[in-house]
Amino acid sequence: MSESIDYTQLEDTELVARSKDQDMQAYEELVARHRDKIYARAFSMMRNEEEALDMSQEAWVKGWQRLNQFHGQASFATWMTRITINLCLDLIRKKKRQRAESIEQLDDDLGGVERQMDVVETNPTEGLERQELRAKIDRALEQLSEAHRTAIVMHEFQQLEYKEIAKRMNCSIGTVMSRLFYARQRLASLLAGLKKKDEF
Amino acid sequence: MELETQLSIQALIDDELSDAKKREVEQLIATDADAKALHTELSNTVGALREGEMERKLPESREFFWSKIADEIELSERREARAQAKPVAAIAWWKKLLLPVGAAAALVLAFTVFQTEGPQVVRPIGDNLGVESVADTELELPESLIFDMYQEDATVIWLNSETDVN
């Protein structure tokens, strides 16, 4: 019966409903539709192709297993990116533990630097094309620590509130604010630096 | 500028302030040049980030990527089914074990009962004497026997001479 269905024509909500009824073809179509976005989010967090691939694959498997927990409050893509972020956070924490470092200590280590940074008064991204801007931000994100990058990704790309980020990163709201602040100042500085470098 | 003030300016941009605090920070930005500069910088950065993250293509074909996901789903479902089946399998195993053990126990019990009660043969001595029953041990005589003779209105007490009365 399912052979006659053109899955590419169905809305996400219909595909999700069919997937909940164990229709693997419907789920395959959802994967095909959103796999690049999920991979991009995993890459933003991990900054590593292999890990981003593993995380996105695992996210899709988890997505299938937890479909009954999805009730459509957010879009399916948003729900999937949240699963991806959680998996990436788990991996980051695991890696941190293996390196015998605490992700919570990063702010203490960088606290002094935060207060020393100069304010970048000119807009370093002014006049840039969208793709060019994204590429510059991507290069700047690469240079942030995992904790600061994670805070930026969750706040700016996932549009999570301070409270939600704190819950996911297992830290206080104050720490989230501090991480975001440092990350933004560092990004402003990096983007200004990148602009200068490109001008030569 | 205090870090707390800097964080408040950021919170204003992120729309995380209460109305009262919002008015207070807006007032500060309007009157303080440093606060205004920081607000501009943070707004520019946030504005740039709102353009979104770098688009990336997953570096594997649709078929290959899906086959890995489908395999993993199948594997995890099999694992789950095995995990769920485990208690049932354990019960089945116990049932299998219970049958021979139960049978053996029944045999042992029957044998024990037979060993204890088997050699004692109860025979009627004679109806004319009104004797109801007497335990006649062919292998070992009892130490004493007591029975009533209803017709004679008497009670017979029989003692084994080999019994040590002391």
Contacts between the chains, C-beta under 8 A, distances in Angstrom:
chain1	res1	chain2	res2	distance
A	24	B	70	6.6
A	24	B	73	7.7
A	28	B	66	5.2
A	28	B	70	7.5
A	31	B	65	7.3
A	31	B	66	5.9
A	31	B	69	6.3
A	32	B	62	5.3
A	32	B	66	7.3
A	35	B	58	5.0
A	35	B	62	7.7
A	35	B	65	6.4
A	36	B	55	7.2
A	36	B	56	6.5
A	36	B	57	5.5
A	36	B	58	5.4
A	39	B	56	5.9
A	39	B	57	7.7
A	39	B	58	4.1
A	40	B	53	6.0
A	40	B	54	6.8
A	40	B	55	6.3
A	40	B	56	4.1
A	41	B	53	7.2
A	43	B	56	5.4
A	44	B	53	5.2
A	44	B	54	7.5
A	49	B	59	6.6
A	53	B	58	7.2
A	53	B	59	7.3
A	53	B	60	7.0
A	56	B	58	6.8
A	57	B	65	7.2
A	57	B	68	5.7
A	57	B	69	6.0
A	57	B	72	7.0
A	58	B	72	8.0
A	60	B	69	4.8
A	61	B	69	6.0
A	61	B	72	4.7
A	61	B	73	5.7
A	61	B	76	6.6
A	64	B	69	7.7
A	64	B	73	5.3
A	65	B	73	7.7
A	65	B	76	6.9
A	114	B	3	7.2
A	115	B	3	6.5
A	119	B	34	7.6
A	119	B	37	4.8
A	119	B	38	5.5
A	119	B	41	4.9
A	120	B	41	5.1
A	120	B	44	7.7
A	121	B	37	5.5
A	121	B	40	6.5
A	121	B	41	6.5
A	123	B	44	4.3
A	124	B	44	7.5
A	125	B	44	6.8
A	125	B	47	7.7
A	125	B	48	4.1
A	130	B	51	5.8
A	131	B	55	7.9
A	133	B	48	6.1
A	133	B	51	5.3
A	134	B	51	6.1
A	134	B	52	6.4
A	134	B	53	6.8
A	134	B	54	4.7
A	134	B	55	7.1
A	135	B	54	6.2
A	137	B	48	6.2
A	137	B	49	6.4
A	137	B	51	7.4
A	137	B	53	7.5
A	137	B	54	7.2
A	138	B	53	7.2
A	138	B	54	3.9
A	152	B	49	6.9
A	153	B	53	7.5
A	155	B	14	7.3
A	156	B	46	7.1
A	156	B	49	4.1
A	156	B	50	6.7
A	157	B	49	7.8
A	157	B	52	7.0
A	157	B	53	5.0
A	161	B	16	6.9
A	162	B	11	7.8
A	162	B	14	7.2
A	162	B	16	5.6
A	174	B	7	8.0
A	177	B	7	4.8
A	177	B	10	6.6
A	177	B	11	6.7
A	178	B	3	7.7
A	178	B	7	7.0
A	180	B	10	6.6
A	180	B	14	7.7
A	181	B	6	6.3
A	181	B	7	5.9
A	181	B	10	5.3
A	184	B	10	7.2
A	184	B	41	8.0
A	184	B	42	5.7
A	184	B	45	4.7
A	184	B	46	7.0
A	185	B	41	7.4
A	185	B	45	7.9
A	187	B	45	5.3
A	187	B	48	7.9
A	187	B	49	7.5
A	188	B	41	5.3
A	188	B	42	7.8
A	188	B	44	6.9
A	188	B	45	4.7
A	191	B	45	7.4
A	191	B	48	6.9
